[in-house]
Amino acid sequence: MVAENGAGGGGQPQRRLRVLVVDDHDVVHWGFRVMLGQLTWVERTLSARTGDQAVALAKRYEPHVALVDLFMGRESGAEITERLRTLDVPPKVLLISGAGRISPSAARAAGAAGFVLKDWPAADVANAVRMVGMGMTVFPPQSPPTGLELTSREREVLELIASGATNREIAGSLFLSPHTVKEHTSGLYRKLEVRNRAEAVQRAQRLGLLT
């Protein structure tokens, strides 16, 4: 875990934090309630299952930290982060994911103060929440996501898909046969764990795979 000091990190008296958990899985909410509820520095844990719920709860209770799942069904954790950051009293956002990553630059661009993985030890996740609440940023060391290493050709195809080009247009641009482009596209879908072009582009953007 890589932490960076932010404004207001040192010298301030310890405060108890209100934490908003934004996730679409009940078991995740249960786990975080149990974990955070045992910590003396947590004042309250709030639960939201959609972006609208997250915004409503943030407006009402003004949580210090929002723990936002990176993949929320049809919603993007980065998009929810952007919505939360526009509030009059915005929470510090810590993105979390069980599958896939987002680059620090993309997370920061969305307004997040950190990113952690769900398979981290509970103590490390809790520590990240506390650090973000203290005004610090927390990001794991950068490394390629397991199973998401793209070949140079796959990256070229992905960029053209993102530009809106059809398979035939991609074939013409890269001097490939339409069949070969289809194979590359299928490989991208498999690696990104998506079903179509729109989902592929959306997830690639979340993971910082597009230039």
Residue pairs with C-beta under 8 A, 6 or more apart in sequence:
1 116
1 120
1 124
1 127
1 128
1 138
1 139
1 140
1 141
2 138
2 139
2 140
2 141
3 131
3 136
3 137
3 138
4 136
4 137
4 138
5 135
5 136
6 113
6 135
6 136
6 137
7 135
8 134
8 135
9 134
9 135
9 136
12 134
14 41
15 41
15 64
15 133
16 40
16 41
16 42
16 43
17 41
17 42
17 43
17 63
17 64
17 65
17 129
17 130
17 133
18 42
18 43
18 44
18 45
18 46
18 61
18 62
18 63
18 64
18 65
19 32
19 36
19 42
19 44
19 45
19 46
19 63
19 64
19 65
19 66
19 67
19 129
19 133
20 45
20 46
20 47
20 48
20 54
20 57
20 58
20 61
20 63
20 65
20 66
20 67
20 91
21 28
21 29
21 32
21 33
21 45
21 46
21 47
21 48
21 66
21 67
22 48
22 49
22 51
22 53
22 54
22 66
22 67
22 68
22 69
22 72
22 77
22 80
23 29
23 32
23 49
23 67
23 68
23 69
23 72
23 96
24 49
24 50
24 69
24 72
24 73
25 69
28 69
28 118
29 47
29 49
32 45
32 67
33 45
33 47
35 122
35 125
35 126
36 42
36 45
36 126
36 129
37 45
39 126
41 130
44 61
44 63
46 57
46 61
46 63
48 54
48 56
48 57
50 72
50 75
51 72
51 75
51 79
51 80
51 83
54 66
54 68
54 80
54 83
54 84
55 83
55 84
55 87
57 63
58 66
58 84
58 87
58 89
58 90
58 91
59 87
62 89
62 91
63 91
64 91
64 92
64 133
65 91
65 92
65 93
65 94
65 129
65 132
65 133
66 81
66 84
66 91
66 92
66 93
66 94
67 94
67 96
67 129
68 77
68 80
68 81
68 84
68 93
68 94
68 95
68 96
68 112
69 77
69 95
69 96
69 97
70 76
70 77
70 78
70 95
70 96
70 97
70 100
70 102
70 115
70 206
71 77
71 97
71 99
71 100
71 203
71 206
72 80
76 202
76 206
77 95
77 97
77 102
77 206
78 95
78 102
78 106
78 107
78 110
78 112
78 206
79 110
81 93
81 95
81 110
81 111
81 112
82 110
82 111
84 90
84 91
84 93
84 111
85 93
85 110
85 111
90 111
92 113
92 132
92 133
92 135
93 110
93 111
93 112
93 113
93 114
93 132
94 112
94 113
94 114
94 115
94 116
94 128
94 129
94 132
94 138
95 102
95 107
95 110
95 112
95 114
95 115
95 116
96 115
96 116
96 117
96 118
96 125
97 115
97 117
97 118
98 117
98 118
98 119
99 193
100 145
100 148
100 193
100 203
100 206
100 207
101 115
101 117
101 140
101 145
101 207
101 208
102 112
102 115
102 206
102 207
102 208
103 142
103 207
103 208
104 115
104 139
104 142
105 208
106 205
106 206
106 207
106 208
107 114
107 115
107 139
108 137
113 132
113 136
113 137
113 138
114 128
114 131
114 132
114 136
114 137
114 138
114 139
115 138
115 139
115 140
116 124
116 125
116 128
116 138
116 140
117 140
118 125
120 128
128 138
131 138
132 138
145 207
147 191
148 191
148 192
148 207
148 209
150 158
150 188
150 191
150 209
153 174
153 184
154 184
154 187
154 188
154 191
155 209
156 174
157 170
157 174
157 181
157 184
157 185
157 188
158 188
158 200
158 201
158 204
158 209
158 210
159 210
159 211
160 169
160 170
160 173
160 174
161 170
161 185
161 188
161 197
161 200
161 201
162 201
162 204
162 205
162 210
165 173
167 178
167 181
167 182
167 185
168 178
170 176
170 181
171 177
171 178
171 180
171 181
174 181
176 184
185 197
188 200
189 195
189 196
189 200
192 199
192 200
192 203
192 204
192 207
193 203
194 200
194 202
194 203
201 210
204 210
